[in-house]
Amino acid sequence: MTKNIYVASDLHLGAPNKESSLKREKIFVQWLESIEKDATIIYLVGDIFDFWFEYRKTVPQGYIRILGKLAMMADKGIEIHLFTGNHDLWYGEYLKNEIGAKIHTGPITVTHFNKKYYIAHGDGLGPGDYGYKFIKKIFINPVCQWLFRRLHPDTGVSIADFFSKLSGYYSKTGKEPEFFGENENLIIHSRSILKQSPDYEYFIYGHRHILKRYTLSDNSESIYLGDWLKYNSYVKITEKSTEILHYEKNI
């Protein structure tokens, strides 16, 4: 049987409340079960959790269904790749050790079926957005993380959840984010990469909550992954194609 590659992002587990998050988690686990028979690699491209921070002996409550399923899939030899997003920057050793995930803190380049892919969450890439880029440097600074760990987990997680909800997808107007075409930061970033390495065929991004394919050249295109709050969308990479699909089963 041909082994395929799957890519998804922006599940935002924990948001906006326990009930809707649990429903979304169950649907996502059903999707994982549906692809288990033919998946060889799964890329989860950031913001899988609306907030995640690992204390040395404590992790956020919940998510037992998805973590257990990913662990079982890893045990069967399926590669699990987790990208940090702007909501779950703080992966430590726990997910690496417990579910066998490979953790990525930035963009990666991979080749599948003789095609070259650039995969990234997308936050902070491209020009501008200097305020976020500055804040991100603070968030990922080891000293700042050490100071945050000094807070009791009940306090630290509560504070982080509060600010996460302020900046979250669900706190916006409900309208799909605007796509800016050639002025889109990630399109500008993709073109800068292509100038250096024109052999990339696909640039795959999360973060923007937009579901879209955008042609960059005769041989290259950018794919925005959408999310699992609205679209239940993912990319399936096979020997013959790279396509956007939707998981339609509901609970």
WONORVEN-V974751 format. One record per residue. N is the residue number from 1. PHI is phi in degrees with one decimal (* if undefined). PSI is psi in whole degrees, 0 to 359 (999 if undefined). BURIAL is 1 if it has 16 or more other C-alpha atoms within 10 Angstrom, else 0. Layout:
# WONORVEN-V974751
N;PHI;PSI;BURIAL / N;PHI;PSI;BURIAL
This chain:
# WONORVEN-V974751
1;*;136;0 / 2;-67.1;134;0 / 3;-94.2;134;0 / 4;-114.4;166;1 / 5;-115.9;139;1 / 6;-125.3;145;1 / 7;-135.1;131;1 / 8;-148.1;162;1 / 9;-156.1;172;1 / 10;55.0;63;1 / 11;-87.7;329;1 / 12;50.8;50;1 / 13;-62.0;136;1 / 14;105.8;344;1 / 15;-113.5;151;1 / 16;-84.7;351;1 / 17;-155.2;170;0 / 18;-62.0;319;0 / 19;-63.9;309;0 / 20;-70.5;327;0 / 21;-64.8;317;1 / 22;-64.0;318;1 / 23;-60.6;315;0 / 24;-64.1;320;1 / 25;-62.8;317;1 / 26;-64.1;319;1 / 27;-63.9;318;1 / 28;-64.4;320;1 / 29;-65.1;322;1 / 30;-60.5;320;1 / 31;-63.5;316;1 / 32;-58.0;319;1 / 33;-64.2;326;0 / 34;-72.2;334;0 / 35;-100.6;354;0 / 36;-58.1;325;1 / 37;-69.8;337;0 / 38;-128.2;9;0 / 39;-87.8;137;1 / 40;-111.2;329;1 / 41;-140.8;139;1 / 42;-125.7;124;1 / 43;-103.3;119;1 / 44;-107.8;106;1 / 45;-96.5;54;1 / 46;91.6;154;1 / 47;53.9;38;1 / 48;-66.7;323;1 / 49;-110.8;142;1 / 50;-71.4;337;1 / 51;-155.2;138;1 / 52;-148.1;127;1 / 53;-146.4;133;1 / 54;-104.4;114;1 / 55;-76.3;169;1 / 56;-63.1;327;0 / 57;-129.3;19;0 / 58;-144.0;139;0 / 59;-129.4;163;1 / 60;-58.9;145;0 / 61;-67.0;156;0 / 62;95.2;187;0 / 63;67.1;22;0 / 64;-66.9;329;0 / 65;-69.1;311;0 / 66;-70.0;321;1 / 67;-66.5;319;0 / 68;-63.9;318;0 / 69;-66.3;317;1 / 70;-63.5;322;1 / 71;-63.3;317;1 / 72;-64.7;321;0 / 73;-67.4;320;1 / 74;-63.0;322;1 / 75;-62.1;334;0 / 76;-86.6;1;0 / 77;99.1;5;0 / 78;-80.8;129;1 / 79;-75.0;129;1 / 80;-111.9;120;1 / 81;-114.4;124;1 / 82;-113.6;127;1 / 83;-101.7;140;1 / 84;-72.8;141;1 / 85;-115.2;187;1 / 86;-74.5;346;1 / 87;-99.3;339;1 / 88;-130.7;58;1 / 89;-69.2;339;1 / 90;-106.5;48;1 / 91;-68.5;139;1 / 92;-116.5;226;0 / 93;-92.0;346;0 / 94;-60.0;306;1 / 95;-69.4;329;1 / 96;-65.0;316;1 / 97;-78.8;321;0 / 98;-84.1;324;0 / 99;-117.3;5;1 / 100;69.5;26;1 / 101;-79.3;147;1 / 102;-93.7;125;0 / 103;-98.0;132;1 / 104;-121.4;127;1 / 105;-101.6;5;0 / 106;-160.5;185;1 / 107;-62.0;151;1 / 108;-129.1;155;0 / 109;-114.4;128;0 / 110;-136.0;158;0 / 111;-121.4;125;0 / 112;-130.9;130;0 / 113;52.2;42;0 / 114;64.8;21;0 / 115;-119.4;140;0 / 116;-97.4;128;1 / 117;-120.2;142;1 / 118;-114.0;118;1 / 119;-122.3;130;1 / 120;-154.7;155;1 / 121;-64.2;313;1 / 122;115.4;346;1 / 123;-67.9;133;1 / 124;77.3;6;1 / 125;-90.9;149;1 / 126;86.9;184;1 / 127;-76.2;164;0 / 128;71.1;200;0 / 129;56.5;39;0 / 130;-67.5;329;0 / 131;-62.0;313;0 / 132;-65.2;318;0 / 133;-61.0;323;0 / 134;-67.5;314;0 / 135;-63.2;321;0 / 136;-61.5;321;0 / 137;-60.2;322;0 / 138;-67.7;315;0 / 139;-61.6;323;1 / 140;-93.7;0;0 / 141;-66.6;128;0 / 142;-57.7;325;0 / 143;-66.4;317;0 / 144;-64.2;321;0 / 145;-67.2;322;1 / 146;-62.4;318;0 / 147;-64.7;319;0 / 148;-63.0;324;1 / 149;-66.0;342;0 / 150;-70.9;340;0 / 151;-73.6;146;0 / 152;-61.3;140;0 / 153;-52.3;321;1 / 154;-59.5;321;0 / 155;-75.7;311;0 / 156;-61.4;313;0 / 157;-66.8;321;1 / 158;-62.8;317;0 / 159;-63.2;314;0 / 160;-64.8;320;1 / 161;-60.6;319;1 / 162;-60.5;310;0 / 163;-71.2;329;0 / 164;-62.6;319;1 / 165;-68.5;328;1 / 166;-64.1;325;0 / 167;-101.6;4;0 / 168;-78.8;164;0 / 169;-56.4;320;1 / 170;-74.9;349;0 / 171;-88.8;358;0 / 172;-88.3;192;0 / 173;-73.6;345;0 / 174;94.2;349;0 / 175;-80.6;149;0 / 176;-63.5;136;0 / 177;-56.1;147;0 / 178;-74.6;137;0 / 179;-98.8;128;0 / 180;-100.8;11;0 / 181;60.2;233;0 / 182;-66.7;342;0 / 183;-90.1;359;0 / 184;-66.8;131;0 / 185;-54.9;318;1 / 186;-73.2;333;1 / 187;-71.4;317;1 / 188;-60.2;317;1 / 189;-62.8;316;0 / 190;-60.6;317;1 / 191;-66.0;325;1 / 192;-66.4;324;0 / 193;-67.9;319;0 / 194;-63.2;328;1 / 195;-62.8;326;0 / 196;-84.6;323;0 / 197;-139.4;87;0 / 198;-71.4;1;0 / 199;-89.0;1;0 / 200;-68.5;133;1 / 201;-101.3;332;1 / 202;-140.1;137;1 / 203;-115.5;117;1 / 204;-115.0;126;1 / 205;-130.4;150;1 / 206;-104.7;217;1 / 207;75.5;316;1 / 208;-84.9;350;1 / 209;57.9;31;1 / 210;-115.0;138;1 / 211;-108.1;109;1 / 212;-163.6;147;0 / 213;-110.5;139;1 / 214;-137.5;124;0 / 215;-75.3;128;0 / 216;-100.7;327;1 / 217;-162.6;183;0 / 218;-62.6;336;0 / 219;-117.7;3;0 / 220;-142.5;146;1 / 221;-148.1;159;1 / 222;-106.2;140;1 / 223;-122.5;124;1 / 224;-98.0;128;1 / 225;-78.4;351;1 / 226;74.1;224;1 / 227;-167.2;182;1 / 228;-111.5;15;1 / 229;-89.5;330;1 / 230;-123.8;319;0 / 231;-102.2;334;1 / 232;50.4;48;1 / 233;-104.1;154;1 / 234;-159.1;166;1 / 235;-110.4;136;1 / 236;-114.4;124;1 / 237;-108.1;120;1 / 238;-123.9;179;1 / 239;-62.2;332;0 / 240;-100.1;337;0 / 241;-158.2;164;0 / 242;-126.9;107;0 / 243;-130.2;151;0 / 244;-89.1;132;1 / 245;-131.6;168;0 / 246;-125.1;141;0 / 247;-93.7;121;0 / 248;-102.4;350;0 / 249;-72.5;136;0 / 250;-123.0;166;0 / 251;-106.6;999;0
